[in-house]
Amino acid sequence: MRLIGSVKVNTLIKTFLDSALLKMNSTPPRLGQMVDLVRYPIHELDNPITKKLIADCRKELDRVGCALIPNFMLNESLQRMHTEAMRLMPETFWSQQRHNPYMTKDDTSLPEDHPQRFFQDRSSGFINSDLLEEHSDLNAIYANEAMTRFVGECVGVGPIYNWADPLGCNPYSIMGDDQYFPWHFDGNEFTISILVQEAEEGGVFEYAPDIRSPEEENFDKVHAVLKGRRDNVQALQLRAGDLQLFKGRYSLHRVTPVKGAVQRIIALPTYVMDPDTVNRPERAKQFYGRALPIHYEREAIRPDALTD
C-alpha cells in the first residue's frame, strides 16, 4: 500500500511540476531573464557603463572587425537555449558539401588558383530558424527591440533590421566530432554569435578582418589566406555565454575542426541594413537544406554587388 501511495504522490508531484513548468514557459522570457543587465545594462543606452561598452565594441570592430562581450548571457537563459537545441537536435539539417568561400558554383573560365575555384569540404548542421520553439530564448532575444538598438549602436550604423530570411535569421549552428566549417563570407552584413556550448576540443573561430569591401573583392588577399598565409588572421576562442559581434560579409572566416564527443553549439541572431534581402537560393539549400519561395522571389535584391 505504501508503494502504491508513494507512486500516486510522485505522480501528483510530477503533474504539479509539469504544470508549473508549462506556466513558466507560457510567455517569452524578458531581457532581464536572458542578459546580465547588472553587468551590461544594454536597455539603458545613456548609462555610462553602456556608453563605454558601445565605444569599446566600435573600437574593436574598427580595429579587428570583431568585438567580444564575455558572459553576456545569464546561465539560466543559456541552459534553456541548450535544452532547446538538444530537444530540436533530431531536426538538424546535416550537410557534407564542398564549397568555395562565396558559396558559388565552379567557374572554369577562371584560373585554377582563383579564390572562386578554391573548394573545401564542409560538414556541419543547422537547426533552422523556423524550427525554434514559440517561447525560445533565442527567439525572444532576437525580437527584443532593446537588443536590436544596442547592436545597431555597437556596429555604428542604422537603422538595422532583423533578417528577413525565415531559415537563417537566427539558427543554431551545430558541429560535432571531426566536423569543419571552412573559409567563407556571410551573405549578411552583421552576425551576432552567442556560444551555447563549447566543443571538447577545437572549434576555434578564425577570421581575416575587412579583407574585402563593397567596392573591392581583393581576390589576391583572399587567395593568400586560403593558401595558408596567417599575418592577417585573428583567432578567437569563445566561451559559453559570450556575445560576439562580427562583420561577416567583409571578413573571411572559418571554424577549425571540432574534436571529441561534446558538440559546439552556437546561436546566430543575424542583422542587416536592408530589410528585404535574404540568402540566395543556392546558399539556402547548402546551409539549411531547402530554399523557400522568398529566396527565389528576392534573389535579385542584394545589399551590394559582391560575388556572393
Buried (B, 14 or more C-beta within 10 A) or exposed (E): EEEEEEEEEEEEEEEEEEEEEEEEBEEBBEBEBBBBBEBBBBBEEEBEEBEEBBEBBBEBBEEBBBBBBEBBBBEEBBBBBBEBBEEBBEEBBEBEBEBBBBBBEEEEEEEEEBBBBBEBEBBBBBBBBEBBBEBBBBBBBBBBEBBBBBBBBBBEEEEBBBBBBBBBBBBBBBBBBEBBBBBBBBBBBBBBBBBBBBBBBBBBBBBBBBBBEEEEBBBEBBBBBBEEEEEBBBEBEBEBBBBBBBBBBBBBBBBBBBBBEBBBBBBBBBBBBBEEBBBBBBBBBBBBBEBBEBBEEBBEEEBBEBBB
